[in-house]
Amino acid sequence: MDTLSVVTLAKGRPEHLRNLVLGLQRQELAPVELVVAVMQADRYVLPQSSFPIRQIMVAGTALPLAAARNAAVRAATGGAVVFLDMDCIPTPSLIADYADGLARLDGLLMGEVQYLADGATRDGWSCDDFASVSVRHSDRRGPPKERLERCPDYRCFWSLNFAMRRATFLASGGFDESYVGYGGEDTDFGKTLDQKGVDIAWMRGGLAYHQYHPHHMPPTHHLDSVVRNAQLFERKWGYRTMGHWLHAFRLMGLIDDAPGRPIRILRRPDEADFALTGQASHQPYANTASVLRLLQQRAAAGAHAAA
């Protein structure tokens, strides 16, 4: 592809967005532009760059993630679009890697992601420094041996760092804007591409470093939107997504998600729930799998005690 736009969604975290811009400024192949879909009242004050930065305002009190991504792509002018979450720092070869990958395959390409612990970006930073202190997410596979490897399971799609030809994205219909708030819109988009015969592929390269910020997994802080969007997905496709999160919520006593009837929220998360699911400052990422193991151990212990 001759021109690549970068799009990102932004709310809060100004330092994260600033680092993303600095990372794009250091690219071997410069993007044609950065389009920032701003999901807050005020625009950002950003560093000077050699490429245009356009901020478009996206209305909505909840997180309008699907609508914001679609709006950013419509505003983009490049022949291809690289989607980076605002908390990602691209390595210098990221844009060039995606240009090479999209020249080989007209589909959705997922680049590599490594995670940084708290403090990694303080007092200046270099991507060379990140290589020795970052880690791969334990729930994600490593890069393929070859440049590209088709992914047979659309559920693996994660919107943190990916790229598509702009025309292919628009022809797909983009993200379903019925999804509002956190959760589900990624899997829905992956399912849509799978139904339309658009390849999803892992890519070696296109590496971005994820900057630390406190988070919860499973996302107890987004309980309502996860429940809502899981049911929206079920109405559309006939089954629920985000099953591992729902399973954890059920074990925590937050929901009743029995099949065949609507999911009921039984209670609001409390301090103990947030402490269980929260990410500590020494952890590069929060992990649902580890929380599920603990919850299952507690459930087994309780069943044994009651026997």
Secondary structure, 3 states (H helix, E strand, C coil): CCCEEEEEEECCCHHHHHHHHHHHHCCCCCCCEEEEEECCCCCCCCCCCCCCEEEEECCCCCCCHHHHHHHHHHHCCCCEEEEECCCEEECCCHHHHHHHHHHHCCCEEECCEEECCCCCCCCCCCHHHHCCCCECCCCCCCCCCCCEEECCCHHHCCCCEEEEEHHHHHHHCCCCCCCCCCCCHHHHHHHHHHHHCCCEEEECCCCEEECCCCCECCCHHHHHHHHHHHHHHHHHHCCCCCHHHHHHHHHCCCEECCCCCCCEECCCCCHHHHHHHECCCCCCCCCHHHHHHHHHHHHHHHHHHHC
